[in-house]
Amino acid sequence: MIPYGRQSINQEDVDAVVRVLQSDYLTQGPTVPLFEDSVIAHCGARHALAVNSATSALHIACLALGLGPGDWLWTTPITFVASANCALYCGAQVSFVDIDPLTYNLCPDALEQKLLRAKIENRLPKIVVPVHLCGQPCDMQRIHALAQKFGFKIIEDASHAIGGKYLGEPIGNCRFSDITVFSFHPVKIITTAEGGMVVTNSSELFESMGLLRSHGITRDVRQMSHAPDGPWYYQQVALGFNYRMTDLQAALGVSQMHRLEGFVAQRHAIANRYEQLLSELPVTRPWQHPDGYSGLHLYVIRLQTERLMSSQREIFEVLRDKGVGVNLHYIPVHTQPYYARMGFLSEDYPQAMRYYAQAISLPMYPGLTQAMQEQVVDALSGVLQ
Ligand SMILES: *Cc1c(COP(=O)(O)O)cnc(C)c1O
């Protein structure tokens, strides 16, 4: 089976991990800060904290921004459940904003309309989480302007988007947000097996997320209530978690960061080939907004269902039978049983529902060869006849 995504590991990656394995520290050694520095150097934010997943990153980002019971977090329904679950972990409530029909990202017009209504009802969100779906950046300038007007905070879920750019600058510089989150799961752009990172320009948020990452414990005298009792001393000053990344994972991360630009360039080359190979088929190819340079984590096409005899489900089944590991990103979060019982109405998210009825993620990862791509498109054109 050709998977929809997979990691790209070379001998340097293996050697980097083995070196840590043979060193003094498997975790909490010098490699995690090195990885954080390499991400900062790439994206240009002031601070970074590596954690054990993007899910953990979203959780501590929400807590640091003060999200709690009685508060609202808004995100897009077309995302992985983690973008919404982070609010529930904090005891807050979630709502969704419909997507833009061209980019499939959270729609700024829909956001503005919903904000105007929420203001009247006194239910404005504390946090909005735009998700750079497939790696394509959201309209951050407009979302940021709305944040200024309506007083919410922004966490960019850039799980798909490291290595991409917005208005010519790296995603993750936090120019239009408070915090940006990355994921390093093996299907994403770079990997540490499990892993994630928060980046921010705020030293206050950085300090507070640093405590939350590791039990709320500090060894920094400035954060203590009184002078240390002795050289062994630390203080727990908040209720945190064990969300730390290991040095083994960070070594893989540092090594993968060396190839980040190449990975994204390869993804663009694959997308360009798909553009040509798919041009005659009854599918809508992904539209790229000129303000962005996508990380191209995913390559999502939409079936022009009104022109087709077979259903989306039949097309999926045939492709999988033919060894093409297509997938669907994502099932609208508000339709998941855990969320449905909160009373969401699909008619409030017509663009997301339409997208869900048509979307297919084709295989997209640096190791995908031209021959494999041709196999994917042959299988697809066979089933679309
Ligand atoms: C993968 C992903 C996450 C979660 O990442 P983990 O590192 O697996 O916790 C969150 N949001 C989006 C949009 C993702 O794709």
Ligand as a Chemical Component Dictionary entry (heavy atoms), coordinates in Angstrom:
data_LIG
# 
_chem_comp.id                   LIG 
_chem_comp.type                 NON-POLYMER 
_chem_comp.pdbx_formal_charge   0 
_chem_comp.three_letter_code    LIG 
# 
loop_
_chem_comp_atom.comp_id 
_chem_comp_atom.atom_id 
_chem_comp_atom.alt_atom_id 
_chem_comp_atom.type_symbol 
_chem_comp_atom.charge 
_chem_comp_atom.model_Cartn_x 
_chem_comp_atom.model_Cartn_y 
_chem_comp_atom.model_Cartn_z 
_chem_comp_atom.pdbx_ordinal 
LIG C1 C1 C 0 -1.405 16.067 14.018 1  
LIG C2 C2 C 0 -2.224 17.220 14.469 2  
LIG C3 C3 C 0 -2.368 17.582 15.806 3  
LIG C4 C4 C 0 -1.853 16.738 16.933 4  
LIG O1 O1 O 0 -0.526 16.445 16.822 5  
LIG P1 P1 P 0 0.172  15.377 17.791 6  
LIG O2 O2 O 0 1.601  15.776 17.731 7  
LIG O3 O3 O 0 -0.109 14.043 17.194 8  
LIG O4 O4 O 0 -0.412 15.531 19.139 9  
LIG C5 C5 C 0 -3.067 18.729 16.127 10 
LIG N1 N1 N 0 -3.625 19.483 15.175 11 
LIG C6 C6 C 0 -3.537 19.154 13.868 12 
LIG C7 C7 C 0 -4.165 20.039 12.856 13 
LIG C8 C8 C 0 -2.859 18.003 13.485 14 
LIG O5 O5 O 0 -2.809 17.651 12.191 15 
# 
loop_
_chem_comp_bond.comp_id 
_chem_comp_bond.atom_id_1 
_chem_comp_bond.atom_id_2 
_chem_comp_bond.value_order 
_chem_comp_bond.pdbx_ordinal 
LIG C1 C2 SING 1  
LIG C2 C3 SING 2  
LIG C2 C8 DOUB 3  
LIG C3 C4 SING 4  
LIG C3 C5 DOUB 5  
LIG C4 O1 SING 6  
LIG O1 P1 SING 7  
LIG P1 O2 DOUB 8  
LIG P1 O3 SING 9  
LIG P1 O4 SING 10 
LIG C5 N1 SING 11 
LIG N1 C6 DOUB 12 
LIG C6 C7 SING 13 
LIG C6 C8 SING 14 
LIG C8 O5 SING 15 
# 
